[in-house]
Amino acid sequence: MSELKGYHAHVYYDPRSRDVAERLRQSLLDRFAVQPGGFSDAPIGPHPVSQFNIKFETDAFQDVVPFLMFHRENLAVLVHPLTDDMYADHSDHALWLGTPVDLKLDGMRQRQYPGALLPTAVV
């Protein structure tokens, strides 16, 4: 296994559930040391539907993931590690809460994450 640098959680929504996603994002920001990504209302990267993401460090996993399990209100959530293998992180090592989304992974093979996608220490 390559070095574990943290995690992403991607929360998927549609126009009818965006308000639920907004509340969930704010709840995560209020409770945990997470770094928010913006809302993507159109497909972006491997994500074929609307989503937002949060970045968090490994020691936050034990708090953030159970919170998502109980508060996602039927939204699909992808939790994946951040290692040196983007493809494996989004496929083999992915954890899904709810119904998985069919990701577009072909462009991810043998790529590493740019620094902006990795968590930094939150004070």
DRENTORKOL-3810 file (N, C-alpha, C; in nm, 4 decimals):
REM DRENTORKOL-3810
@n.u->0.0851; n.v->-0.1181; n.w->0.0000; ca.u->0.0000; ca.v->0.0000; ca.w->0.0000; c.u->0.0892; c.v->0.1237; c.w->0.0000
@n.u->0.0495; n.v->0.2209; n.w->-0.0767; ca.u->0.1235; ca.v->0.3472; ca.w->-0.0777; c.u->0.0794; c.v->0.4327; c.w->0.0415
@n.u->0.1474; n.v->0.5410; n.w->0.0623; ca.u->0.1197; ca.v->0.6285; ca.w->0.1760; c.u->-0.0243; c.v->0.6806; c.w->0.1721
@n.u->-0.0906; n.v->0.6727; n.w->0.2858; ca.u->-0.2264; ca.v->0.7248; ca.w->0.3010; c.u->-0.2164; c.v->0.8710; c.w->0.3425
@n.u->-0.2669; n.v->0.9595; n.w->0.2574; ca.u->-0.2522; ca.v->1.1031; ca.w->0.2796; c.u->-0.3789; c.v->1.1685; c.w->0.3339
@n.u->-0.4856; n.v->1.0949; n.w->0.3461; ca.u->-0.6130; ca.v->1.1481; ca.w->0.3925; c.u->-0.7271; c.v->1.0849; c.w->0.3159
@n.u->-0.8417; n.v->1.1527; n.w->0.3169; ca.u->-0.9628; ca.v->1.1004; ca.w->0.2533; c.u->-1.0401; c.v->1.2118; c.w->0.1853
@n.u->-1.1198; n.v->1.1720; n.w->0.0899; ca.u->-1.2253; ca.v->1.2549; ca.w->0.0308; c.u->-1.3578; c.v->1.1863; c.w->0.0606
@n.u->-1.4597; n.v->1.2658; n.w->0.0804; ca.u->-1.5976; ca.v->1.2170; ca.w->0.0781; c.u->-1.6688; c.v->1.3007; c.w->-0.0274
@n.u->-1.7307; n.v->1.2342; n.w->-0.1233; ca.u->-1.8092; ca.v->1.3001; ca.w->-0.2279; c.u->-1.9559; c.v->1.2716; c.w->-0.1988
@n.u->-2.0345; n.v->1.3758; n.w->-0.1914; ca.u->-2.1775; ca.v->1.3636; ca.w->-0.1647; c.u->-2.2510; c.v->1.4015; c.w->-0.2927
@n.u->-2.3308; n.v->1.3084; n.w->-0.3436; ca.u->-2.4004; ca.v->1.3256; ca.w->-0.4713; c.u->-2.5438; c.v->1.3716; c.w->-0.4469
@n.u->-2.5895; n.v->1.4603; n.w->-0.5323; ca.u->-2.7238; ca.v->1.5162; ca.w->-0.5186; c.u->-2.7786; c.v->1.5496; c.w->-0.6571
@n.u->-2.9061; n.v->1.5835; n.w->-0.6609; ca.u->-2.9692; ca.v->1.6316; ca.w->-0.7846; c.u->-3.0410; c.v->1.7616; c.w->-0.7501
@n.u->-3.1044; n.v->1.8269; n.w->-0.8462; ca.u->-3.1691; ca.v->1.9556; ca.w->-0.8158; c.u->-3.2698; c.v->1.9479; c.w->-0.7008
@n.u->-3.3400; n.v->1.8352; n.w->-0.6892; ca.u->-3.4407; ca.v->1.8220; ca.w->-0.5824; c.u->-3.3770; c.v->1.8025; c.w->-0.4448
@n.u->-3.2566; n.v->1.7507; n.w->-0.4399; ca.u->-3.1944; ca.v->1.7215; ca.w->-0.3104; c.u->-3.0778; c.v->1.8142; c.w->-0.2769
@n.u->-3.0599; n.v->1.9180; n.w->-0.3572; ca.u->-2.9460; ca.v->2.0072; ca.w->-0.3294; c.u->-2.9566; c.v->2.0712; c.w->-0.1910
@n.u->-3.0767; n.v->2.1092; n.w->-0.1479; ca.u->-3.0901; ca.v->2.1702; ca.w->-0.0155; c.u->-3.0478; c.v->2.0737; c.w->0.0948
@n.u->-3.0752; n.v->1.9450; n.w->0.0777; ca.u->-3.0300; ca.v->1.8437; ca.w->0.1732; c.u->-2.8773; c.v->1.8392; c.w->0.1741
@n.u->-2.8177; n.v->1.8417; n.w->0.0556; ca.u->-2.6716; ca.v->1.8408; ca.w->0.0444; c.u->-2.6112; c.v->1.9651; c.w->0.1096
@n.u->-2.6735; n.v->2.0798; n.w->0.0902; ca.u->-2.6224; ca.v->2.2029; ca.w->0.1516; c.u->-2.6251; c.v->2.1945; c.w->0.3035
@n.u->-2.7334; n.v->2.1402; n.w->0.3593; ca.u->-2.7425; ca.v->2.1250; ca.w->0.5053; c.u->-2.6381; c.v->2.0277; c.w->0.5567
@n.u->-2.6194; n.v->1.9167; n.w->0.4846; ca.u->-2.5214; ca.v->1.8180; ca.w->0.5261; c.u->-2.3804; c.v->1.8768; c.w->0.5227
@n.u->-2.3481; n.v->1.9487; n.w->0.4173; ca.u->-2.2155; ca.v->2.0118; ca.w->0.4057; c.u->-2.1917; c.v->2.1070; c.w->0.5224
@n.u->-2.2909; n.v->2.1894; n.w->0.5533; ca.u->-2.2751; ca.v->2.2847; ca.w->0.6632; c.u->-2.2603; c.v->2.2122; c.w->0.7966
@n.u->-2.3345; n.v->2.1043; n.w->0.8158; ca.u->-2.3214; ca.v->2.0260; ca.w->0.9396; c.u->-2.1808; c.v->1.9683; c.w->0.9538
@n.u->-2.1246; n.v->1.9204; n.w->0.8437; ca.u->-1.9876; ca.v->1.8681; ca.w->0.8469; c.u->-1.8886; c.v->1.9786; c.w->0.8831
@n.u->-1.9058; n.v->2.0962; n.w->0.8230; ca.u->-1.8160; ca.v->2.2080; ca.w->0.8511; c.u->-1.8280; c.v->2.2551; c.w->0.9961
@n.u->-1.9488; n.v->2.2512; n.w->1.0512; ca.u->-1.9709; ca.v->2.2962; ca.w->1.1882; c.u->-1.9128; c.v->2.2002; c.w->1.2917
@n.u->-1.9053; n.v->2.0708; n.w->1.2574; ca.u->-1.8691; ca.v->1.9693; ca.w->1.3565; c.u->-1.7262; c.v->1.9165; c.w->1.3476
@n.u->-1.6662; n.v->1.9225; n.w->1.2302; ca.u->-1.5400; ca.v->1.8515; ca.w->1.2097; c.u->-1.4346; c.v->1.9394; c.w->1.1430
@n.u->-1.3106; n.v->1.8981; n.w->1.1601; ca.u->-1.1976; ca.v->1.9658; ca.w->1.0944; c.u->-1.1852; c.v->1.9101; c.w->0.9529
@n.u->-1.2757; n.v->1.9536; n.w->0.8661; ca.u->-1.2758; ca.v->1.9111; ca.w->0.7259; c.u->-1.2550; c.v->2.0339; c.w->0.6384
@n.u->-1.2090; n.v->2.0096; n.w->0.5182; ca.u->-1.1885; ca.v->2.1173; ca.w->0.4221; c.u->-1.2891; c.v->2.0983; c.w->0.3090
@n.u->-1.3747; n.v->2.1970; n.w->0.2868; ca.u->-1.4819; ca.v->2.1796; ca.w->0.1894; c.u->-1.4375; c.v->2.2068; c.w->0.0467
@n.u->-1.4935; n.v->2.1306; n.w->-0.0427; ca.u->-1.4874; ca.v->2.1619; ca.w->-0.1847; c.u->-1.6177; c.v->2.2292; c.w->-0.2209
@n.u->-1.6213; n.v->2.2924; n.w->-0.3346; ca.u->-1.7416; ca.v->2.3606; ca.w->-0.3788; c.u->-1.8453; c.v->2.2644; c.w->-0.4341
@n.u->-1.9618; n.v->2.3182; n.w->-0.4595; ca.u->-2.0675; ca.v->2.2405; ca.w->-0.5233; c.u->-2.0408; c.v->2.2358; c.w->-0.6732
@n.u->-2.0485; n.v->2.1177; n.w->-0.7301; ca.u->-2.0363; ca.v->2.0980; ca.w->-0.8747; c.u->-2.1726; c.v->2.0527; c.w->-0.9252
@n.u->-2.2485; n.v->2.1445; n.w->-0.9819; ca.u->-2.3832; ca.v->2.1121; ca.w->-1.0284; c.u->-2.3828; c.v->2.0407; c.w->-1.1631
@n.u->-2.2672; n.v->2.0321; n.w->-1.2264; ca.u->-2.2533; ca.v->1.9625; ca.w->-1.3544; c.u->-2.1455; c.v->1.8554; c.w->-1.3378
@n.u->-2.1426; n.v->1.7568; n.w->-1.4248; ca.u->-2.0381; ca.v->1.6542; ca.w->-1.4170; c.u->-1.8988; c.v->1.7170; c.w->-1.4172
@n.u->-1.8106; n.v->1.6575; n.w->-1.3377; ca.u->-1.6725; ca.v->1.7043; ca.w->-1.3311; c.u->-1.5828; c.v->1.5844; c.w->-1.3002
@n.u->-1.4732; n.v->1.5744; n.w->-1.3714; ca.u->-1.3809; ca.v->1.4626; ca.w->-1.3499; c.u->-1.4528; c.v->1.3302; c.w->-1.3647
@n.u->-1.4318; n.v->1.2388; n.w->-1.2699; ca.u->-1.4968; ca.v->1.1081; ca.w->-1.2802; c.u->-1.6423; c.v->1.1074; c.w->-1.2317
@n.u->-1.6892; n.v->1.2217; n.w->-1.1830; ca.u->-1.8217; ca.v->1.2294; ca.w->-1.1211; c.u->-1.9254; c.v->1.2729; c.w->-1.2254
@n.u->-2.0133; n.v->1.1805; n.w->-1.2655; ca.u->-2.1080; ca.v->1.2094; ca.w->-1.3743; c.u->-2.2330; c.v->1.2848; c.w->-1.3309
@n.u->-2.2472; n.v->1.3076; n.w->-1.2017; ca.u->-2.3642; ca.v->1.3800; ca.w->-1.1509; c.u->-2.3164; c.v->1.4865; c.w->-1.0518
@n.u->-2.4061; n.v->1.5714; n.w->-1.0122; ca.u->-2.3741; ca.v->1.6797; ca.w->-0.9190; c.u->-2.3204; c.v->1.6244; c.w->-0.7874
@n.u->-2.2212; n.v->1.6963; n.w->-0.7312; ca.u->-2.1617; ca.v->1.6517; ca.w->-0.6057; c.u->-2.0853; c.v->1.7662; c.w->-0.5407
@n.u->-2.0597; n.v->1.7494; n.w->-0.4112; ca.u->-1.9595; ca.v->1.8309; ca.w->-0.3437; c.u->-1.8680; c.v->1.7339; c.w->-0.2725
@n.u->-1.7503; n.v->1.7808; n.w->-0.2366; ca.u->-1.6594; ca.v->1.6932; ca.w->-0.1635; c.u->-1.6052; c.v->1.7652; c.w->-0.0424
@n.u->-1.5571; n.v->1.6855; n.w->0.0496; ca.u->-1.4820; ca.v->1.7358; ca.w->0.1637; c.u->-1.3531; c.v->1.6558; c.w->0.1709
@n.u->-1.2482; n.v->1.7207; n.w->0.2184; ca.u->-1.1202; ca.v->1.6545; ca.w->0.2418; c.u->-1.1017; c.v->1.6460; c.w->0.3924
@n.u->-1.0441; n.v->1.5336; n.w->0.4365; ca.u->-1.0152; ca.v->1.5238; ca.w->0.5792; c.u->-0.8966; c.v->1.4316; c.w->0.6023
@n.u->-0.8329; n.v->1.4524; n.w->0.7150; ca.u->-0.7140; ca.v->1.3764; ca.w->0.7499; c.u->-0.7537; c.v->1.2410; c.w->0.8077
@n.u->-0.6585; n.v->1.1498; n.w->0.8117; ca.u->-0.6874; ca.v->1.0120; ca.w->0.8509; c.u->-0.7469; c.v->1.0009; c.w->0.9907
@n.u->-0.7031; n.v->1.0844; n.w->1.0833; ca.u->-0.7543; ca.v->1.0725; ca.w->1.2201; c.u->-0.8993; c.v->1.1195; c.w->1.2331
@n.u->-0.9537; n.v->1.1863; n.w->1.1328; ca.u->-1.0935; ca.v->1.2298; ca.w->1.1356; c.u->-1.1888; c.v->1.1238; c.w->1.0806
@n.u->-1.1356; n.v->1.0203; n.w->1.0163; ca.u->-1.2192; ca.v->0.9170; ca.w->0.9534; c.u->-1.3199; c.v->0.8597; c.w->1.0537
@n.u->-1.2728; n.v->0.8277; n.w->1.1725; ca.u->-1.3583; ca.v->0.7613; ca.w->1.2718; c.u->-1.4762; c.v->0.8471; c.w->1.3168
@n.u->-1.4701; n.v->0.9757; n.w->1.2952; ca.u->-1.5809; ca.v->1.0641; ca.w->1.3316; c.u->-1.6651; c.v->1.1047; c.w->1.2105
@n.u->-1.5992; n.v->1.1363; n.w->1.1002; ca.u->-1.6690; ca.v->1.1866; ca.w->0.9823; c.u->-1.7542; c.v->1.0783; c.w->0.9161
@n.u->-1.6991; n.v->0.9589; n.w->0.8981; ca.u->-1.7728; ca.v->0.8552; ca.w->0.8251; c.u->-1.8972; c.v->0.8087; c.w->0.9003
@n.u->-1.8911; n.v->0.7816; n.w->1.0309; ca.u->-2.0164; ca.v->0.7478; ca.w->1.0996; c.u->-2.1199; c.v->0.8605; c.w->1.0935
@n.u->-2.0743; n.v->0.9856; n.w->1.1012; ca.u->-2.1681; ca.v->1.0973; ca.w->1.0887; c.u->-2.2384; c.v->1.0919; c.w->0.9527
@n.u->-2.1612; n.v->1.0686; n.w->0.8465; ca.u->-2.2207; ca.v->1.0577; ca.w->0.7134; c.u->-2.3178; c.v->0.9400; c.w->0.7051
@n.u->-2.2841; n.v->0.8294; n.w->0.7685; ca.u->-2.3725; ca.v->0.7121; ca.w->0.7669; c.u->-2.5113; c.v->0.7465; c.w->0.8198
@n.u->-2.5155; n.v->0.8245; n.w->0.9249; ca.u->-2.6423; ca.v->0.8511; ca.w->0.9920; c.u->-2.7117; c.v->0.9809; c.w->0.9496
@n.u->-2.6428; n.v->1.0665; n.w->0.8768; ca.u->-2.7016; ca.v->1.1968; ca.w->0.8442; c.u->-2.7067; c.v->1.2272; c.w->0.6945
@n.u->-2.6824; n.v->1.1304; n.w->0.6087; ca.u->-2.6768; ca.v->1.1565; ca.w->0.4642; c.u->-2.8144; c.v->1.1696; c.w->0.4007
@n.u->-2.9195; n.v->1.1331; n.w->0.4725; ca.u->-3.0586; ca.v->1.1475; ca.w->0.4253; c.u->-3.0776; c.v->1.0926; c.w->0.2844
@n.u->-3.0356; n.v->0.9713; n.w->0.2616; ca.u->-3.0512; ca.v->0.9002; ca.w->0.1343; c.u->-2.9640; c.v->0.9529; c.w->0.0208
@n.u->-2.8757; n.v->1.0471; n.w->0.0462; ca.u->-2.7814; ca.v->1.0888; ca.w->-0.0570; c.u->-2.6728; c.v->0.9818; c.w->-0.0686
@n.u->-2.6254; n.v->0.9577; n.w->-0.1891; ca.u->-2.5144; ca.v->0.8648; ca.w->-0.2090; c.u->-2.3842; c.v->0.9358; c.w->-0.1709
@n.u->-2.2970; n.v->0.8628; n.w->-0.1028; ca.u->-2.1700; ca.v->0.9191; ca.w->-0.0595; c.u->-2.0586; c.v->0.8217; c.w->-0.0946
@n.u->-1.9555; n.v->0.8727; n.w->-0.1575; ca.u->-1.8336; ca.v->0.7977; ca.w->-0.1852; c.u->-1.7263; c.v->0.8476; c.w->-0.0896
@n.u->-1.6677; n.v->0.7572; n.w->-0.0130; ca.u->-1.5527; ca.v->0.7890; ca.w->0.0710; c.u->-1.4361; c.v->0.7110; c.w->0.0130
@n.u->-1.3265; n.v->0.7818; n.w->-0.0164; ca.u->-1.2113; ca.v->0.7109; ca.w->-0.0715; c.u->-1.0821; c.v->0.7650; c.w->-0.0130
@n.u->-0.9817; n.v->0.6778; n.w->-0.0037; ca.u->-0.8523; ca.v->0.7225; ca.w->0.0469; c.u->-0.7799; c.v->0.8058; c.w->-0.0573
@n.u->-0.6788; n.v->0.8747; n.w->-0.0122; ca.u->-0.5904; ca.v->0.9514; ca.w->-0.0991; c.u->-0.4523; c.v->0.8884; c.w->-0.0898
@n.u->-0.4182; n.v->0.8106; n.w->-0.1922; ca.u->-0.2875; ca.v->0.7456; ca.w->-0.1989; c.u->-0.2212; c.v->0.7892; c.w->-0.3291
@n.u->-0.1262; n.v->0.7130; n.w->-0.3757; ca.u->-0.0609; ca.v->0.7453; ca.w->-0.5023; c.u->-0.1332; c.v->0.6868; c.w->-0.6227
@n.u->-0.2485; n.v->0.6237; n.w->-0.6021; ca.u->-0.3199; ca.v->0.5585; ca.w->-0.7115; c.u->-0.4660; c.v->0.6044; c.w->-0.7134
@n.u->-0.4920; n.v->0.7100; n.w->-0.7891; ca.u->-0.6276; ca.v->0.7659; ca.w->-0.7967; c.u->-0.7305; c.v->0.6623; c.w->-0.8420
@n.u->-0.6921; n.v->0.5816; n.w->-0.9383; ca.u->-0.7859; ca.v->0.4831; ca.w->-0.9924; c.u->-0.8285; c.v->0.3839; c.w->-0.8840
@n.u->-0.7321; n.v->0.3240; n.w->-0.8174; ca.u->-0.7640; ca.v->0.2270; ca.w->-0.7124; c.u->-0.8410; c.v->0.2934; c.w->-0.5981
@n.u->-0.8061; n.v->0.4169; n.w->-0.5649; ca.u->-0.8768; ca.v->0.4866; ca.w->-0.4572; c.u->-1.0255; c.v->0.5001; c.w->-0.4871
@n.u->-1.0599; n.v->0.5283; n.w->-0.6129; ca.u->-1.1993; ca.v->0.5483; ca.w->-0.6521; c.u->-1.2706; c.v->0.4182; c.w->-0.6883
@n.u->-1.1976; n.v->0.3077; n.w->-0.6947; ca.u->-1.2603; ca.v->0.1809; ca.w->-0.7330; c.u->-1.2368; c.v->0.0745; c.w->-0.6245
@n.u->-1.1224; n.v->0.0120; n.w->-0.6245; ca.u->-1.0949; ca.v->-0.0988; ca.w->-0.5326; c.u->-1.1036; c.v->-0.0599; c.w->-0.3856
@n.u->-1.0630; n.v->0.0611; n.w->-0.3524; ca.u->-1.0567; ca.v->0.1025; ca.w->-0.2121; c.u->-1.1733; c.v->0.1913; c.w->-0.1705
@n.u->-1.2715; n.v->0.2076; n.w->-0.2575; ca.u->-1.3843; ca.v->0.2971; ca.w->-0.2310; c.u->-1.4821; c.v->0.2375; c.w->-0.1307
@n.u->-1.5390; n.v->0.3250; n.w->-0.0507; ca.u->-1.6449; ca.v->0.2899; ca.w->0.0434; c.u->-1.7681; c.v->0.3690; c.w->0.0024
@n.u->-1.8783; n.v->0.2990; n.w->-0.0234; ca.u->-2.0017; ca.v->0.3658; ca.w->-0.0646; c.u->-2.1047; c.v->0.3606; c.w->0.0471
@n.u->-2.1698; n.v->0.4727; n.w->0.0696; ca.u->-2.2867; ca.v->0.4816; ca.w->0.1566; c.u->-2.4033; c.v->0.5113; c.w->0.0637
@n.u->-2.5011; n.v->0.4240; n.w->0.0603; ca.u->-2.6109; ca.v->0.4402; ca.w->-0.0344; c.u->-2.5781; c.v->0.3741; c.w->-0.1670
@n.u->-2.6525; n.v->0.4097; n.w->-0.2690; ca.u->-2.6385; ca.v->0.3498; ca.w->-0.4009; c.u->-2.5171; c.v->0.4077; c.w->-0.4728
@n.u->-2.4225; n.v->0.3220; n.w->-0.5137; ca.u->-2.3041; ca.v->0.3732; ca.w->-0.5844; c.u->-2.3397; c.v->0.4426; c.w->-0.7157
@n.u->-2.2602; n.v->0.5418; n.w->-0.7487; ca.u->-2.2710; ca.v->0.6149; ca.w->-0.8747; c.u->-2.1696; c.v->0.5545; c.w->-0.9707
@n.u->-2.2074; n.v->0.5385; n.w->-1.0957; ca.u->-2.1176; ca.v->0.4809; ca.w->-1.1954; c.u->-2.0157; c.v->0.5866; c.w->-1.2388
@n.u->-1.8985; n.v->0.5824; n.w->-1.1783; ca.u->-1.7948; ca.v->0.6821; ca.w->-1.2039; c.u->-1.7267; c.v->0.6588; c.w->-1.3381
@n.u->-1.6724; n.v->0.7641; n.w->-1.3938; ca.u->-1.5961; ca.v->0.7583; ca.w->-1.5190; c.u->-1.4474; c.v->0.7577; c.w->-1.4828
@n.u->-1.3903; n.v->0.6396; n.w->-1.4712; ca.u->-1.2563; ca.v->0.6256; ca.w->-1.4158; c.u->-1.1451; c.v->0.6127; c.w->-1.5189
@n.u->-1.1767; n.v->0.5985; n.w->-1.6459; ca.u->-1.0734; ca.v->0.5711; ca.w->-1.7452; c.u->-0.9606; c.v->0.6739; c.w->-1.7456
@n.u->-0.9892; n.v->0.7994; n.w->-1.7249; ca.u->-0.8868; ca.v->0.9024; ca.w->-1.7275; c.u->-0.8003; c.v->0.9086; c.w->-1.6034
@n.u->-0.8284; n.v->0.8234; n.w->-1.5045; ca.u->-0.7562; ca.v->0.8295; ca.w->-1.3782; c.u->-0.6404; c.v->0.7312; c.w->-1.3674
@n.u->-0.6291; n.v->0.6420; n.w->-1.4589; ca.u->-0.5254; ca.v->0.5381; ca.w->-1.4455; c.u->-0.3869; c.v->0.6013; c.w->-1.4386
@n.u->-0.3102; n.v->0.5536; n.w->-1.3416; ca.u->-0.1708; ca.v->0.5943; ca.w->-1.3231; c.u->-0.1545; c.v->0.7443; c.w->-1.3025
@n.u->-0.2488; n.v->0.8066; n.w->-1.2373; ca.u->-0.2363; ca.v->0.9494; ca.w->-1.2055; c.u->-0.2273; c.v->0.9673; c.w->-1.0558
@n.u->-0.1578; n.v->1.0704; n.w->-1.0137; ca.u->-0.1517; ca.v->1.1074; ca.w->-0.8734; c.u->-0.2348; c.v->1.2333; c.w->-0.8516
@n.u->-0.2688; n.v->1.2592; n.w->-0.7268; ca.u->-0.3495; ca.v->1.3762; ca.w->-0.6928; c.u->-0.2639; c.v->1.5025; c.w->-0.6949
@n.u->-0.3171; n.v->1.6096; n.w->-0.7525; ca.u->-0.2488; ca.v->1.7378; ca.w->-0.7366; c.u->-0.2579; c.v->1.7815; c.w->-0.5900
@n.u->-0.1643; n.v->1.8609; n.w->-0.5464; ca.u->-0.1612; ca.v->1.9045; ca.w->-0.4066; c.u->-0.2888; c.v->1.9685; c.w->-0.3573
@n.u->-0.3606; n.v->2.0391; n.w->-0.4446; ca.u->-0.4844; ca.v->2.1067; ca.w->-0.4035; c.u->-0.5936; c.v->2.0091; c.w->-0.3625
@n.u->-0.5832; n.v->1.8831; n.w->-0.4008; ca.u->-0.6848; ca.v->1.7842; ca.w->-0.3655; c.u->-0.6511; c.v->1.7074; c.w->-0.2385
@n.u->-0.5397; n.v->1.7391; n.w->-0.1744; ca.u->-0.4993; ca.v->1.6718; ca.w->-0.0522; c.u->-0.5324; c.v->1.7583; c.w->0.0687
@n.u->-0.5672; n.v->1.6944; n.w->0.1810; ca.u->-0.5993; ca.v->1.7742; ca.w->0.3000; c.u->-0.4739; c.v->1.8392; c.w->0.3577
@n.u->-0.4946; n.v->1.9527; n.w->0.4195; ca.u->-0.3891; ca.v->2.0185; ca.w->0.4937; c.u->-0.4357; c.v->2.0297; c.w->0.6374
@n.u->-0.3446; n.v->2.0460; n.w->0.7287; ca.u->-0.3807; ca.v->2.0537; ca.w->0.8698; c.u->-0.4777; c.v->2.1687; c.w->0.8927
@n.u->-0.5875; n.v->2.1394; n.w->0.9622; ca.u->-0.6881; ca.v->2.2396; ca.w->0.9956; c.u->-0.6726; c.v->2.2720; c.w->1.1432
@n.u->-0.6663; n.v->2.3978; n.w->1.1740; ca.u->-0.6480; ca.v->2.4395; ca.w->1.3137; c.u->-0.7817; c.v->2.4703; c.w->1.3764
END
